[in-house]
Amino acid sequence: MAIGDKAKDAVQQAAGKAEEAVGKRTDDAELTGQGVKDQDMGSDRMETEKAKDASDS
């Protein structure tokens, strides 16, 4: 996995956590849901890249 991809996935997860936290604080279900979705997408991409790396070894 390229370092840039790792960084992008980590940033997406962090942004998702922030969105979720703000959504909960402001009682905004849509923002909370988007934050959870962003976290899941970042995690899924990381897992996919880890699997690719493992199969390349």
Secondary structure, 3 states (H helix, E strand, C coil): CCHHHHHHHHHHHHHHHHHHHHHHHCCCHHHHHHHHHHHHHHHHHHHHHHHHHHHHC
